Amino acid sequence: MVETAAQLATHERPPAPVRTETSRVNRPDVAGPDKPEPPFPIHLSGAVQKGFGRGGKDLGCPTANLPDESLPQISTVTQTGVYYGYAQVSSTRDGQTLLSKEEAKVLPMVMSLGWNPFYKNKQLTAEIHIMHDFKTDFYGHEMKAIVLGYIRPELDYVSREALIEDIETDKRVALNSLARPEYEKYIEDPYFGFDRN
Ligand SMILES: Cc1cc2nc3c(=O)[nH]c(=O)nc-3n(C[C@H](O)[C@H](O)[C@H](O)COP(=O)(O)O)c2cc1C
């Protein structure tokens, strides 16, 4: 039986498997069934927190961390790993409009839920990479996300380059998976309510 993240957090964790060359080249282009199946969709929300900042600097993949309070929503129903879905960031913070209309749209995302074995984190985090070229960071802004599918377990890597390559593949897999009609329709989901007039 697969353990949930909440169960895993209560006892000693086995080391994450290390990604090898062969398993990297054999990755499928699409993940999950043609239509989201339980436990998806999973709804998450919270103000964006600062992580360690390595995502943008080391990996060329900036991530928005969800606050710890939003973690039980996901960790009780599903396992650690890489997921795909849609996210939206509020354009305003403290009553000021700081993001453009384009940046505040519902956008495709990949999410990493886990302990980042490559960096040996001590705490479980949910980090969302929104696939859009943001002009500024958006710490403190409210973010909403709908998680629609699972891509792979989190892994350890022999090098930073190997992790980067896998994250690039995750992004492609997420975009392919979200391009299916039963996934695409979540762009219009009423849960995404910021800035709609
Ligand atoms: C799509 C995606 C997949 C990831 N997969 C892994 C993984 O398999 N193993 C791992 O250790 N970290 C993984 N990470 C997490 C990165 O290690 C993490 O984003 C990085 O440590 C930056 O965190 P920071 O901004 O808090 O410094 C992944 C991140 C993303 C966005």
The ligand as an SDF file (V2000), in Angstrom:
LIG
                    3D

 31 33  0  0  0  0  0  0  0  0999 V2000
    8.8430   19.9630  -11.2670 C   0  0  0  0  0  0  0  0  0  0  0  0
    9.7760   19.8230  -10.1010 C   0  0  0  0  0  0  0  0  0  0  0  0
   10.3120   18.5670   -9.7960 C   0  0  0  0  0  0  0  0  0  0  0  0
   11.2110   18.3940   -8.7450 C   0  0  0  0  0  0  0  0  0  0  0  0
   11.7080   17.1620   -8.4730 N   0  0  0  0  0  0  0  0  0  0  0  0
   12.5840   16.9880   -7.4550 C   0  0  0  0  0  0  0  0  0  0  0  0
   13.1230   15.6990   -7.1490 C   0  0  0  0  0  0  0  0  0  0  0  0
   12.7760   14.6790   -7.7660 O   0  0  0  0  0  0  0  0  0  0  0  0
   14.0530   15.6160   -6.1630 N   0  0  0  0  0  0  0  0  0  0  0  0
   14.4460   16.7110   -5.4320 C   0  0  0  0  0  0  0  0  0  0  0  0
   15.2760   16.5590   -4.5580 O   0  0  0  0  0  0  0  0  0  0  0  0
   13.9090   17.9150   -5.6510 N   0  0  0  0  0  0  0  0  0  0  0  0
   12.9950   18.0820   -6.6560 C   0  0  0  0  0  0  0  0  0  0  0  0
   12.4730   19.3190   -6.9070 N   0  0  0  0  0  0  0  0  0  0  0  0
   12.6170   20.3590   -5.9020 C   0  0  0  0  0  0  0  0  0  0  0  0
   13.8320   21.2100   -6.0610 C   0  0  0  0  0  0  0  0  0  0  0  0
   14.8640   20.5640   -5.3770 O   0  0  0  0  0  0  0  0  0  0  0  0
   13.4200   22.5070   -5.3560 C   0  0  0  0  0  0  0  0  0  0  0  0
   12.5120   23.1930   -6.1550 O   0  0  0  0  0  0  0  0  0  0  0  0
   14.6280   23.3270   -5.0320 C   0  0  0  0  0  0  0  0  0  0  0  0
   15.2460   22.7750   -3.9060 O   0  0  0  0  0  0  0  0  0  0  0  0
   14.3040   24.7850   -4.7670 C   0  0  0  0  0  0  0  0  0  0  0  0
   13.7520   24.9780   -3.5170 O   0  0  0  0  0  0  0  0  0  0  0  0
   13.9570   26.3960   -2.7850 P   0  0  0  0  0  0  0  0  0  0  0  0
   13.3590   27.4560   -3.6980 O   0  0  0  0  0  0  0  0  0  0  0  0
   13.2020   26.2510   -1.4750 O   0  0  0  0  0  0  0  0  0  0  0  0
   15.4110   26.6140   -2.5820 O   0  0  0  0  0  0  0  0  0  0  0  0
   11.5750   19.5120   -7.9550 C   0  0  0  0  0  0  0  0  0  0  0  0
   11.0320   20.7750   -8.2570 C   0  0  0  0  0  0  0  0  0  0  0  0
   10.1460   20.9430   -9.3120 C   0  0  0  0  0  0  0  0  0  0  0  0
    9.5810   22.3010   -9.6110 C   0  0  0  0  0  0  0  0  0  0  0  0
  1  2  1  0
  2  3  1  0
  2 30  2  0
  3  4  2  0
  4  5  1  0
  4 28  1  0
  5  6  2  0
  6  7  1  0
  6 13  1  0
  7  8  2  0
  7  9  1  0
  9 10  1  0
 10 11  2  0
 10 12  1  0
 12 13  2  0
 13 14  1  0
 14 15  1  0
 14 28  1  0
 15 16  1  0
 16 17  1  0
 16 18  1  0
 18 19  1  0
 18 20  1  0
 20 21  1  0
 20 22  1  0
 22 23  1  0
 23 24  1  0
 24 25  2  0
 24 26  1  0
 24 27  1  0
 28 29  2  0
 29 30  1  0
 30 31  1  0
M  END
$$$$
